[in-house]
Structure formats: C-alpha cells, structure tokens
Amino acid sequence: MNVNKIIYKPVGMLVGVLGGLAANIVFNKVWAKVAGGDEAPDATDKKATWGQVLLAATIQGAIFGVVKAAIDRGGAEGYRKVTGEWPDD
C-alpha cells in the first residue's frame, strides 16, 4: 500500500469534520432566514410542529449532503493532482 494512501485517510477524516462544522454554520444561517431567526428545532422539541421538525431535517440533510460530497470530491481531486493517483485505485 502506498504511503500517500495511508496519509489520505486521516487527512480526509479531519477535512470531513471541518466540513461538518462548516455545514452546521451554513445550516444555522439558512434556518435563521427560513424561520425568522429562531433556532432549528430538535425532533423531540415539544413546542415544534411536525412540519417545522421535518423542514429543518430536510434542509439540514441537503446542506450536509452537498458539503460532504463537495469536500470528498475536492479531496479526491486534490489527492490526484498531488500524487497522480485516484484515492480508491
């Protein structure tokens, strides 16, 4: 196994965590616009309606999915540019 591929995994995980933090910041800003400044409800928040909970989950899932895909793809492209190999090869 190539040393670069061994290094790719932990670096990829770190970048993924940072991406998750960035996605959370983006979600909070989007939700503040959608809900007029209110904090996003948790699924067990008894004051929130089903609609609010499901809308928050939908928006959050979409944002996290896009950020994760962008980070994973960007990391793979960056790895290829540096090493000349695709991470999964």
N, CA, C and O atoms as CSV, one atom per row, in Angstrom:
chain,resi,resn,atom,element,x,y,z
A,1,MET,N,N,0.848,-1.192,0.000
A,1,MET,CA,C,0.000,0.000,0.000
A,1,MET,C,C,0.886,1.246,0.000
A,1,MET,O,O,1.896,1.313,0.701
A,2,ASN,N,N,0.493,2.194,-0.777
A,2,ASN,CA,C,1.216,3.439,-0.935
A,2,ASN,C,C,1.108,4.288,0.343
A,2,ASN,O,O,0.042,4.377,0.952
A,3,VAL,N,N,2.228,4.907,0.734
A,3,VAL,CA,C,2.239,5.755,1.937
A,3,VAL,C,C,1.266,6.912,1.787
A,3,VAL,O,O,0.616,7.303,2.757
A,4,ASN,N,N,1.158,7.463,0.588
A,4,ASN,CA,C,0.229,8.568,0.367
A,4,ASN,C,C,-1.207,8.158,0.658
A,4,ASN,O,O,-1.979,8.955,1.190
A,5,LYS,N,N,-1.573,6.939,0.320
A,5,LYS,CA,C,-2.943,6.478,0.581
A,5,LYS,C,C,-3.186,6.293,2.070
A,5,LYS,O,O,-4.301,6.498,2.549
A,6,ILE,N,N,-2.158,5.910,2.796
A,6,ILE,CA,C,-2.287,5.781,4.252
A,6,ILE,C,C,-2.498,7.160,4.873
A,6,ILE,O,O,-3.278,7.309,5.814
A,7,ILE,N,N,-1.814,8.147,4.356
A,7,ILE,CA,C,-1.944,9.519,4.858
A,7,ILE,C,C,-3.297,10.117,4.463
A,7,ILE,O,O,-3.851,10.930,5.202
A,8,TYR,N,N,-3.834,9.719,3.303
A,8,TYR,CA,C,-5.080,10.291,2.790
A,8,TYR,C,C,-6.253,10.075,3.750
A,8,TYR,O,O,-7.070,10.978,3.929
A,9,LYS,N,N,-6.348,8.909,4.361
A,9,LYS,CA,C,-7.490,8.592,5.227
A,9,LYS,C,C,-7.625,9.544,6.415
A,9,LYS,O,O,-8.688,10.144,6.577
A,10,PRO,N,N,-6.589,9.712,7.260
A,10,PRO,CA,C,-6.772,10.618,8.403
A,10,PRO,C,C,-6.942,12.076,7.985
A,10,PRO,O,O,-7.687,12.820,8.622
A,11,VAL,N,N,-6.265,12.482,6.932
A,11,VAL,CA,C,-6.426,13.854,6.457
A,11,VAL,C,C,-7.856,14.041,5.946
A,11,VAL,O,O,-8.491,15.063,6.204
A,12,GLY,N,N,-8.346,13.048,5.225
A,12,GLY,CA,C,-9.717,13.102,4.731
A,12,GLY,C,C,-10.734,13.174,5.859
A,12,GLY,O,O,-11.725,13.898,5.765
A,13,MET,N,N,-10.485,12.420,6.927
A,13,MET,CA,C,-11.405,12.466,8.075
A,13,MET,C,C,-11.376,13.839,8.741
A,13,MET,O,O,-12.424,14.370,9.108
A,14,LEU,N,N,-10.203,14.408,8.898
A,14,LEU,CA,C,-10.090,15.739,9.505
A,14,LEU,C,C,-10.818,16.781,8.660
A,14,LEU,O,O,-11.565,17.607,9.183
A,15,VAL,N,N,-10.594,16.733,7.359
A,15,VAL,CA,C,-11.269,17.671,6.466
A,15,VAL,C,C,-12.780,17.454,6.527
A,15,VAL,O,O,-13.548,18.414,6.467
A,16,GLY,N,N,-13.207,16.201,6.646
A,16,GLY,CA,C,-14.629,15.905,6.775
A,16,GLY,C,C,-15.245,16.507,8.025
A,16,GLY,O,O,-16.361,17.026,7.991
A,17,VAL,N,N,-14.518,16.437,9.123
A,17,VAL,CA,C,-15.005,17.036,10.384
A,17,VAL,C,C,-15.122,18.552,10.226
A,17,VAL,O,O,-16.116,19.153,10.633
A,18,LEU,N,N,-14.108,19.153,9.637
A,18,LEU,CA,C,-14.151,20.605,9.413
A,18,LEU,C,C,-15.301,20.969,8.476
A,18,LEU,O,O,-15.950,22.001,8.649
A,19,GLY,N,N,-15.546,20.122,7.490
A,19,GLY,CA,C,-16.679,20.341,6.591
A,19,GLY,C,C,-18.004,20.246,7.323
A,19,GLY,O,O,-18.929,21.010,7.048
A,20,GLY,N,N,-18.095,19.308,8.257
A,20,GLY,CA,C,-19.307,19.183,9.063
A,20,GLY,C,C,-19.565,20.428,9.891
A,20,GLY,O,O,-20.704,20.874,10.031
A,21,LEU,N,N,-18.498,20.978,10.435
A,21,LEU,CA,C,-18.636,22.225,11.200
A,21,LEU,C,C,-19.085,23.369,10.294
A,21,LEU,O,O,-19.943,24.169,10.668
A,22,ALA,N,N,-18.502,23.437,9.106
A,22,ALA,CA,C,-18.888,24.479,8.151
A,22,ALA,C,C,-20.346,24.304,7.726
A,22,ALA,O,O,-21.085,25.282,7.616
A,23,ALA,N,N,-20.757,23.055,7.489
A,23,ALA,CA,C,-22.139,22.789,7.094
A,23,ALA,C,C,-23.104,23.194,8.201
A,23,ALA,O,O,-24.190,23.703,7.922
A,24,ASN,N,N,-22.719,22.973,9.449
A,24,ASN,CA,C,-23.564,23.364,10.573
A,24,ASN,C,C,-23.738,24.882,10.628
A,24,ASN,O,O,-24.832,25.373,10.903
A,25,ILE,N,N,-22.678,25.612,10.372
A,25,ILE,CA,C,-22.749,27.077,10.359
A,25,ILE,C,C,-23.682,27.540,9.236
A,25,ILE,O,O,-24.527,28.412,9.437
A,26,VAL,N,N,-23.514,26.942,8.050
A,26,VAL,CA,C,-24.369,27.299,6.914
A,26,VAL,C,C,-25.827,26.970,7.229
A,26,VAL,O,O,-26.716,27.782,6.970
A,27,PHE,N,N,-26.076,25.791,7.784
A,27,PHE,CA,C,-27.446,25.399,8.121
A,27,PHE,C,C,-28.066,26.393,9.099
A,27,PHE,O,O,-29.205,26.818,8.907
A,28,ASN,N,N,-27.338,26.763,10.134
A,28,ASN,CA,C,-27.886,27.701,11.120
A,28,ASN,C,C,-28.239,29.034,10.483
A,28,ASN,O,O,-29.249,29.639,10.842
A,29,LYS,N,N,-27.423,29.503,9.542
A,29,LYS,CA,C,-27.719,30.771,8.859
A,29,LYS,C,C,-28.944,30.626,7.951
A,29,LYS,O,O,-29.804,31.506,7.916
A,30,VAL,N,N,-29.015,29.509,7.217
A,30,VAL,CA,C,-30.169,29.278,6.346
A,30,VAL,C,C,-31.435,29.148,7.185
A,30,VAL,O,O,-32.466,29.728,6.848
A,31,TRP,N,N,-31.362,28.393,8.271
A,31,TRP,CA,C,-32.555,28.212,9.104
A,31,TRP,C,C,-32.995,29.536,9.712
A,31,TRP,O,O,-34.194,29.792,9.822
A,32,ALA,N,N,-32.056,30.378,10.107
A,32,ALA,CA,C,-32.411,31.682,10.670
A,32,ALA,C,C,-33.197,32.512,9.658
A,32,ALA,O,O,-34.121,33.236,10.029
A,33,LYS,N,N,-32.831,32.407,8.384
A,33,LYS,CA,C,-33.571,33.136,7.336
A,33,LYS,C,C,-34.957,32.511,7.124
A,33,LYS,O,O,-35.953,33.222,6.990
A,34,VAL,N,N,-35.004,31.192,7.096
A,34,VAL,CA,C,-36.272,30.495,6.845
A,34,VAL,C,C,-37.245,30.700,8.003
A,34,VAL,O,O,-38.432,30.941,7.782
A,35,ALA,N,N,-36.758,30.608,9.214
A,35,ALA,CA,C,-37.625,30.644,10.391
A,35,ALA,C,C,-37.648,32.002,11.082
A,35,ALA,O,O,-38.214,32.130,12.167
A,36,GLY,N,N,-37.061,32.983,10.489
A,36,GLY,CA,C,-37.100,34.316,11.078
A,36,GLY,C,C,-36.248,34.461,12.321
A,36,GLY,O,O,-36.624,35.182,13.245
A,37,GLY,N,N,-35.126,33.802,12.365
A,37,GLY,CA,C,-34.190,33.965,13.474
A,37,GLY,C,C,-34.305,32.926,14.562
A,37,GLY,O,O,-33.464,32.884,15.460
A,38,ASP,N,N,-35.318,32.088,14.510
A,38,ASP,CA,C,-35.457,31.046,15.530
A,38,ASP,C,C,-34.410,29.959,15.344
A,38,ASP,O,O,-33.930,29.718,14.236
A,39,GLU,N,N,-34.065,29.308,16.450
A,39,GLU,CA,C,-33.154,28.173,16.392
A,39,GLU,C,C,-33.892,26.970,15.823
A,39,GLU,O,O,-35.083,26.790,16.077
A,40,ALA,N,N,-33.189,26.148,15.056
A,40,ALA,CA,C,-33.806,24.970,14.464
A,40,ALA,C,C,-34.283,24.016,15.562
A,40,ALA,O,O,-33.585,23.807,16.554
A,41,PRO,N,N,-35.463,23.444,15.383
A,41,PRO,CA,C,-35.993,22.544,16.406
A,41,PRO,C,C,-35.341,21.160,16.346
A,41,PRO,O,O,-34.977,20.675,15.274
A,42,ASP,N,N,-35.206,20.547,17.497
A,42,ASP,CA,C,-34.820,19.141,17.568
A,42,ASP,C,C,-36.077,18.317,17.343
A,42,ASP,O,O,-37.192,18.815,17.499
A,43,ALA,N,N,-35.896,17.073,16.982
A,43,ALA,CA,C,-37.047,16.199,16.737
A,43,ALA,C,C,-37.902,16.011,17.990
A,43,ALA,O,O,-39.100,15.749,17.887
A,44,THR,N,N,-37.300,16.141,19.161
A,44,THR,CA,C,-38.045,15.927,20.408
A,44,THR,C,C,-38.513,17.229,21.056
A,44,THR,O,O,-38.996,17.209,22.188
A,45,ASP,N,N,-38.381,18.345,20.367
A,45,ASP,CA,C,-38.823,19.638,20.888
A,45,ASP,C,C,-40.350,19.669,20.891
A,45,ASP,O,O,-40.978,19.690,19.832
A,46,LYS,N,N,-40.939,19.672,22.074
A,46,LYS,CA,C,-42.403,19.571,22.149
A,46,LYS,C,C,-43.110,20.826,21.652
A,46,LYS,O,O,-44.300,20.771,21.342
A,47,LYS,N,N,-42.417,21.945,21.568
A,47,LYS,CA,C,-43.028,23.178,21.070
A,47,LYS,C,C,-43.047,23.242,19.541
A,47,LYS,O,O,-43.801,24.024,18.962
A,48,ALA,N,N,-42.228,22.429,18.893
A,48,ALA,CA,C,-42.137,22.455,17.433
A,48,ALA,C,C,-43.218,21.578,16.812
A,48,ALA,O,O,-43.622,20.561,17.376
A,49,THR,N,N,-43.673,22.001,15.636
A,49,THR,CA,C,-44.647,21.194,14.900
A,49,THR,C,C,-43.913,20.141,14.070
A,49,THR,O,O,-42.702,20.220,13.868
A,50,TRP,N,N,-44.670,19.163,13.598
A,50,TRP,CA,C,-44.100,18.155,12.704
A,50,TRP,C,C,-43.486,18.839,11.483
A,50,TRP,O,O,-42.382,18.496,11.058
A,51,GLY,N,N,-44.202,19.795,10.932
A,51,GLY,CA,C,-43.724,20.500,9.741
A,51,GLY,C,C,-42.394,21.194,9.976
A,51,GLY,O,O,-41.494,21.120,9.140
A,52,GLN,N,N,-42.269,21.868,11.114
A,52,GLN,CA,C,-41.012,22.556,11.430
A,52,GLN,C,C,-39.855,21.567,11.572
A,52,GLN,O,O,-38.764,21.792,11.048
A,53,VAL,N,N,-40.107,20.482,12.280
A,53,VAL,CA,C,-39.065,19.477,12.508
A,53,VAL,C,C,-38.637,18.847,11.190
A,53,VAL,O,O,-37.443,18.701,10.928
A,54,LEU,N,N,-39.614,18.472,10.353
A,54,LEU,CA,C,-39.277,17.826,9.088
A,54,LEU,C,C,-38.632,18.788,8.099
A,54,LEU,O,O,-37.742,18.391,7.347
A,55,LEU,N,N,-39.060,20.034,8.087
A,55,LEU,CA,C,-38.424,21.028,7.221
A,55,LEU,C,C,-36.978,21.262,7.646
A,55,LEU,O,O,-36.082,21.319,6.804
A,56,ALA,N,N,-36.754,21.396,8.938
A,56,ALA,CA,C,-35.388,21.593,9.443
A,56,ALA,C,C,-34.506,20.399,9.076
A,56,ALA,O,O,-33.361,20.575,8.658
A,57,ALA,N,N,-35.033,19.198,9.231
A,57,ALA,CA,C,-34.260,17.995,8.909
A,57,ALA,C,C,-33.956,17.923,7.417
A,57,ALA,O,O,-32.860,17.522,7.027
A,58,THR,N,N,-34.904,18.303,6.595
A,58,THR,CA,C,-34.711,18.281,5.141
A,58,THR,C,C,-33.626,19.259,4.720
A,58,THR,O,O,-32.727,18.910,3.954
A,59,ILE,N,N,-33.713,20.473,5.219
A,59,ILE,CA,C,-32.710,21.491,4.879
A,59,ILE,C,C,-31.340,21.075,5.393
A,59,ILE,O,O,-30.345,21.173,4.675
A,60,GLN,N,N,-31.291,20.615,6.626
A,60,GLN,CA,C,-30.021,20.198,7.216
A,60,GLN,C,C,-29.406,19.036,6.428
A,60,GLN,O,O,-28.207,19.041,6.148
A,61,GLY,N,N,-30.214,18.057,6.076
A,61,GLY,CA,C,-29.714,16.913,5.314
A,61,GLY,C,C,-29.181,17.318,3.950
A,61,GLY,O,O,-28.142,16.825,3.511
A,62,ALA,N,N,-29.893,18.215,3.282
A,62,ALA,CA,C,-29.446,18.676,1.964
A,62,ALA,C,C,-28.116,19.414,2.068
A,62,ALA,O,O,-27.204,19.177,1.275
A,63,ILE,N,N,-28.009,20.299,3.035
A,63,ILE,CA,C,-26.768,21.071,3.196
A,63,ILE,C,C,-25.614,20.146,3.546
A,63,ILE,O,O,-24.543,20.243,2.947
A,64,PHE,N,N,-25.811,19.259,4.498
A,64,PHE,CA,C,-24.735,18.346,4.890
A,64,PHE,C,C,-24.345,17.430,3.734
A,64,PHE,O,O,-23.162,17.151,3.539
A,65,GLY,N,N,-25.324,16.963,2.967
A,65,GLY,CA,C,-25.026,16.099,1.829
A,65,GLY,C,C,-24.203,16.798,0.772
A,65,GLY,O,O,-23.240,16.227,0.258
A,66,VAL,N,N,-24.563,18.021,0.439
A,66,VAL,CA,C,-23.822,18.786,-0.570
A,66,VAL,C,C,-22.419,19.104,-0.081
A,66,VAL,O,O,-21.455,18.956,-0.831
A,67,VAL,N,N,-22.292,19.539,1.166
A,67,VAL,CA,C,-20.965,19.866,1.699
A,67,VAL,C,C,-20.083,18.622,1.748
A,67,VAL,O,O,-18.909,18.684,1.384
A,68,LYS,N,N,-20.635,17.495,2.195
A,68,LYS,CA,C,-19.843,16.264,2.258
A,68,LYS,C,C,-19.378,15.829,0.876
A,68,LYS,O,O,-18.214,15.473,0.690
A,69,ALA,N,N,-20.293,15.858,-0.098
A,69,ALA,CA,C,-19.934,15.468,-1.456
A,69,ALA,C,C,-18.862,16.399,-2.027
A,69,ALA,O,O,-17.916,15.939,-2.667
A,70,ALA,N,N,-19.006,17.696,-1.799
A,70,ALA,CA,C,-18.024,18.658,-2.313
A,70,ALA,C,C,-16.658,18.449,-1.674
A,70,ALA,O,O,-15.634,18.504,-2.355
A,71,ILE,N,N,-16.645,18.211,-0.375
A,71,ILE,CA,C,-15.376,18.002,0.320
A,71,ILE,C,C,-14.729,16.686,-0.105
A,71,ILE,O,O,-13.527,16.645,-0.368
A,72,ASP,N,N,-15.509,15.622,-0.173
A,72,ASP,CA,C,-14.970,14.328,-0.590
A,72,ASP,C,C,-14.425,14.397,-2.012
A,72,ASP,O,O,-13.333,13.903,-2.292
A,73,ARG,N,N,-15.188,15.010,-2.899
A,73,ARG,CA,C,-14.754,15.110,-4.289
A,73,ARG,C,C,-13.539,16.011,-4.424
A,73,ARG,O,O,-12.593,15.682,-5.140
A,74,GLY,N,N,-13.562,17.150,-3.737
A,74,GLY,CA,C,-12.410,18.055,-3.778
A,74,GLY,C,C,-11.159,17.407,-3.213
A,74,GLY,O,O,-10.065,17.592,-3.745
A,75,GLY,N,N,-11.318,16.651,-2.139
A,75,GLY,CA,C,-10.173,15.951,-1.549
A,75,GLY,C,C,-9.602,14.909,-2.492
A,75,GLY,O,O,-8.384,14.768,-2.606
A,76,ALA,N,N,-10.479,14.177,-3.169
A,76,ALA,CA,C,-10.022,13.168,-4.118
A,76,ALA,C,C,-9.311,13.820,-5.305
A,76,ALA,O,O,-8.278,13.329,-5.761
A,77,GLU,N,N,-9.861,14.916,-5.797
A,77,GLU,CA,C,-9.225,15.634,-6.902
A,77,GLU,C,C,-7.866,16.200,-6.472
A,77,GLU,O,O,-6.888,16.118,-7.215
A,78,GLY,N,N,-7.819,16.771,-5.270
A,78,GLY,CA,C,-6.548,17.297,-4.761
A,78,GLY,C,C,-5.512,16.198,-4.602
A,78,GLY,O,O,-4.345,16.388,-4.943
A,79,TYR,N,N,-5.929,15.062,-4.092
A,79,TYR,CA,C,-5.031,13.915,-3.933
A,79,TYR,C,C,-4.488,13.481,-5.294
A,79,TYR,O,O,-3.299,13.196,-5.437
A,80,ARG,N,N,-5.374,13.435,-6.290
A,80,ARG,CA,C,-4.951,13.041,-7.642
A,80,ARG,C,C,-3.952,14.029,-8.213
A,80,ARG,O,O,-2.981,13.628,-8.856
A,81,LYS,N,N,-4.177,15.311,-7.987
A,81,LYS,CA,C,-3.260,16.336,-8.511
A,81,LYS,C,C,-1.881,16.220,-7.864
A,81,LYS,O,O,-0.864,16.424,-8.527
A,82,VAL,N,N,-1.843,15.893,-6.573
A,82,VAL,CA,C,-0.573,15.800,-5.861
A,82,VAL,C,C,0.154,14.490,-6.160
A,82,VAL,O,O,1.369,14.482,-6.354
A,83,THR,N,N,-0.590,13.385,-6.195
A,83,THR,CA,C,0.062,12.069,-6.305
A,83,THR,C,C,-0.043,11.450,-7.696
A,83,THR,O,O,0.715,10.535,-8.019
A,84,GLY,N,N,-0.967,11.932,-8.521
A,84,GLY,CA,C,-1.193,11.324,-9.818
A,84,GLY,C,C,-2.065,10.086,-9.759
A,84,GLY,O,O,-2.256,9.424,-10.780
A,85,GLU,N,N,-2.598,9.753,-8.592
A,85,GLU,CA,C,-3.460,8.576,-8.409
A,85,GLU,C,C,-4.788,8.997,-7.820
A,85,GLU,O,O,-4.880,9.983,-7.088
A,86,TRP,N,N,-5.819,8.231,-8.149
A,86,TRP,CA,C,-7.126,8.439,-7.521
A,86,TRP,C,C,-7.133,7.680,-6.194
A,86,TRP,O,O,-6.609,6.568,-6.144
A,87,PRO,N,N,-7.701,8.227,-5.118
A,87,PRO,CA,C,-7.627,7.585,-3.796
A,87,PRO,C,C,-8.138,6.151,-3.747
A,87,PRO,O,O,-7.594,5.344,-2.993
A,88,ASP,N,N,-9.158,5.808,-4.519
A,88,ASP,CA,C,-9.731,4.466,-4.463
A,88,ASP,C,C,-9.014,3.443,-5.336
A,88,ASP,O,O,-9.292,2.248,-5.244
A,89,ASP,N,N,-8.092,3.904,-6.185
A,89,ASP,CA,C,-7.390,2.967,-7.087
A,89,ASP,C,C,-6.426,2.087,-6.340
A,89,ASP,O,O,-5.759,1.248,-6.946
